[in-house]
Amino acid sequence: MAKPWEIDEGLWARIAALLPEHRPGSRGPVPLDDRKCLQGVLFVLYTGINWKHLPPELGFGSGITCWRRFRRWCEAGVWDRLHRRLLSE
């Protein structure tokens, strides 16, 4: 049985189109894969764990990385668009 924070290919295809692109030319390390970050966000929301306690061995990146991505997606309106899209389906 799949874990609630795991995203299958079909759902990922619908979500990925809604996510903002990474800013090209920004300095720093290559951004963590959006799908992994999203699964980290879902893990935190599902379990109620504190962002800073997200276990790195799960492969979702650091809690702060996932939190920053979550905040960026909130500011970009991703969650509202995703909610509307899934409701319409």
Sine and cosine of phi, psi and omega as CSV:
sin_phi,cos_phi,sin_psi,cos_psi,sin_omega,cos_omega
0.00,0.00,0.71,-0.71,-0.03,-1.00
-0.94,0.33,0.53,-0.85,0.07,-1.00
-0.98,0.19,0.51,-0.86,-0.07,-1.00
-0.87,0.50,-0.38,0.93,-0.02,-1.00
-1.00,-0.08,-0.05,1.00,0.05,-1.00
-0.99,0.11,0.67,-0.75,-0.07,-1.00
-0.91,-0.41,0.86,-0.51,0.00,-1.00
-0.98,0.22,0.19,-0.98,-0.08,-1.00
-0.86,0.51,-0.67,0.75,-0.03,-1.00
-0.89,0.45,-0.73,0.69,0.02,-1.00
-0.92,0.39,-0.65,0.76,0.00,-1.00
-0.88,0.48,-0.64,0.77,0.00,-1.00
-0.86,0.50,-0.61,0.79,0.00,-1.00
-0.97,0.25,-0.56,0.83,-0.03,-1.00
-0.98,0.22,-0.68,0.73,-0.12,-0.99
-0.83,0.55,-0.58,0.81,-0.02,-1.00
-0.92,0.39,-0.33,0.94,-0.03,-1.00
-1.00,-0.02,-0.23,0.97,-0.09,-1.00
-0.99,0.13,0.64,-0.76,0.05,-1.00
-0.92,0.38,0.50,-0.87,0.04,-1.00
-0.96,0.27,0.43,-0.90,0.06,-1.00
-0.96,0.29,0.56,-0.83,-0.02,-1.00
-0.93,0.36,0.90,-0.45,0.02,-1.00
-0.94,0.35,0.53,-0.85,0.06,-1.00
0.99,0.14,-0.01,1.00,0.03,-1.00
-0.96,0.26,0.54,-0.84,-0.03,-1.00
-0.99,0.17,0.23,-0.97,0.04,-1.00
0.95,-0.30,-0.05,-1.00,-0.04,-1.00
-0.94,0.35,0.32,-0.95,0.07,-1.00
-0.88,0.47,0.75,-0.66,-0.04,-1.00
-0.87,0.49,0.55,-0.83,0.08,-1.00
-0.90,0.43,0.56,-0.83,0.01,-1.00
-0.78,0.62,0.73,-0.68,-0.02,-1.00
-0.85,0.52,-0.62,0.79,-0.02,-1.00
-0.90,0.44,-0.66,0.75,0.04,-1.00
-0.91,0.42,-0.67,0.74,0.04,-1.00
-0.89,0.46,-0.68,0.73,0.00,-1.00
-0.88,0.47,-0.66,0.75,0.04,-1.00
-0.91,0.42,-0.58,0.82,0.09,-1.00
-0.91,0.42,-0.67,0.74,0.05,-1.00
-0.87,0.49,-0.74,0.68,-0.01,-1.00
-0.90,0.44,-0.60,0.80,0.04,-1.00
-0.88,0.47,-0.72,0.69,0.00,-1.00
-0.89,0.45,-0.71,0.70,-0.02,-1.00
-0.92,0.39,-0.60,0.80,-0.03,-1.00
-0.95,0.30,-0.68,0.73,-0.08,-1.00
-1.00,0.03,-0.40,0.92,-0.05,-1.00
0.99,0.15,0.14,0.99,0.01,-1.00
-0.91,0.42,0.50,-0.87,0.07,-1.00
-0.94,0.35,0.60,-0.80,-0.02,-1.00
-0.78,0.63,-0.70,0.72,-0.08,-1.00
-0.95,0.33,-0.18,0.98,0.02,-1.00
-0.98,-0.20,0.15,0.99,0.04,-1.00
-0.89,0.46,0.88,-0.48,-0.07,-1.00
-0.92,0.39,0.84,-0.54,-0.01,-1.00
-0.89,0.46,-0.44,0.90,-0.03,-1.00
-0.93,0.37,-0.18,0.98,0.07,-1.00
-0.97,0.25,-0.29,0.96,0.05,-1.00
1.00,0.04,0.23,0.97,-0.02,-1.00
-1.00,-0.07,0.06,1.00,-0.09,-1.00
1.00,0.08,-0.10,-1.00,-0.01,-1.00
-0.98,0.22,0.36,-0.93,0.04,-1.00
-0.87,0.49,-0.62,0.78,-0.01,-1.00
-0.92,0.39,-0.59,0.81,0.06,-1.00
-0.89,0.46,-0.73,0.69,0.01,-1.00
-0.90,0.43,-0.64,0.77,0.01,-1.00
-0.90,0.44,-0.69,0.72,0.02,-1.00
-0.88,0.47,-0.68,0.74,0.02,-1.00
-0.91,0.42,-0.67,0.74,0.05,-1.00
-0.85,0.53,-0.73,0.69,0.00,-1.00
-0.89,0.45,-0.67,0.74,0.01,-1.00
-0.89,0.45,-0.66,0.75,0.02,-1.00
-0.93,0.38,-0.57,0.82,0.08,-1.00
-0.88,0.47,-0.74,0.67,-0.01,-1.00
-0.89,0.45,-0.51,0.86,-0.01,-1.00
-1.00,0.09,-0.07,1.00,0.02,-1.00
0.98,0.21,0.32,0.95,-0.05,-1.00
-0.87,0.49,-0.70,0.72,-0.10,-0.99
-0.91,0.42,-0.63,0.78,0.04,-1.00
-0.91,0.42,-0.70,0.71,0.01,-1.00
-0.91,0.43,-0.66,0.75,0.02,-1.00
-0.89,0.45,-0.70,0.72,0.01,-1.00
-0.87,0.50,-0.73,0.68,0.01,-1.00
-0.89,0.46,-0.68,0.74,-0.02,-1.00
-0.90,0.44,-0.73,0.68,-0.02,-1.00
-0.93,0.38,-0.57,0.82,0.06,-1.00
-0.91,0.41,-0.62,0.78,-0.02,-1.00
-0.94,0.35,-0.40,0.92,0.03,-1.00
-0.99,0.14,0.00,0.00,0.00,0.00
